[in-house]
Amino acid sequence: MTNSNNVTELIITGLFWDPEVQRVCFVLFLPMYLATVVGNGLIVVTVSVSKSLHSPMYFFLGYLSLVEITYSSTIVPKFITDLLVKVKTISLKGCLAQIFFFHFFGVTEILLLVVMAYDRYVAICKPLHYMNIMSRQVCHMLVAGSWLGGFIHSIIQVLITIPLPFCGPNVIDHYFCDLRPLFKLACKDTIVEGIVVLANSGLISIFSLAILVSSYIVILFTLRNRPAEGRRKALSTCASHITVVILFFGPAIFIYMRPSSTFTMKTAMRKLWARRENPGMGT
């Protein structure tokens, strides 16, 4: 971090500004987070101890559940506790750490989803060669490659961000630390950094989504000539994976593809609420 940084603490505006709504959301989100952690933890333990669940599909599922626990825990605990406080703060170093782990586990999960799609492709389209192609060594290499890909992606994002000077203001118009709202606080033009970050994130997302969609197109094409019972059995093994892909990429597309005017409108509404609570407050 350069010496031109005057900002050591950041204020997060949060997702909601009505205290009553925040308390309701705390009651709703806390059980959801705990259910996510406990549910995925049970999957990890079950896959680890059960001898009948040592196939490649369950091997990848166990690691996906482990990554989901860590990925959720990067953002959600801080977000939930912030629902109970009026001023939501985080240190600049803590913000950078949150960005690193958020992108690290997020991309690792994306790559694991791609690996699982490849596993289903081999299982359905090349069933006679499945165990030879998806050997234990290959499975470990694919998982290690997913973790490595996530690390390389994340370290690039953080190394681009660390040299940026932050001299004020220190208010992040978001509900967690992310690159786009943090770049708006930098005391320099960040167009180059923004392009690099967008390319780094965009290429991974586009290629991963393209591979996922292509794999299932091939699977569906292959199943055309299968008996109805065989098609139903094959698709049942893919249904949960497709659901996870939709639940993962759906919110991500909503967050990162909506126009900046959305954030501007949110800021304006927050100011109107603040004026309603404090009628004497000026512009």
C-alpha angles and dihedrals in degrees: 000000000000124000092245090079112112093165117086099154130045130204117220115209093207132214097277131034102189108093091212092053090048092055092049090049090050090056090048102041099043095063090043091054093046090048090051093051095043094043095049090042090056090051091052092049094044094050091046098051102032114089091199092060100060097107117119092255093059091038090060092041090057092053091044090055091048091051091046090057093052093041093053092044092057094070112007103066092052091044093050095048090047089060088071098051131070098217114042112203138173131177119251090243090048089051092053090047090051090050091050097051094039091057093037096056093034095057091040088057092048091052091047089054088053090049091051090050089053089049091054090046092054093043094052103031099036104026096154092057097037100108092044094050096040097045121162091257092051091049092053091048092051092050092046089049090053092053091046092049091051092049095049092048093048097045090053091053093050096043088055091050102044097070093052115111117234113193100152165348098064104192117115111205094214140075095249138015113282134156102252097054091040092053089057088065096053117112093229142052107284099185093116093047090046092053092049092048092046091049092047094051098033097052093050093048095045096046093043093050090046091053091047094050093043093050092054092045088056091046092051091046090051093050094055093091096039122105116265092252091051092049092050093049093047094047092047089063090053099044097082092046092051089049092053091048092052093046091049102043096035097067091037092056090047093051100043103032100049115103123260089247087075090064091046091054091048090053092049092051090049090053091050090052091050090052091050090053092044108031093181094057114115129220 
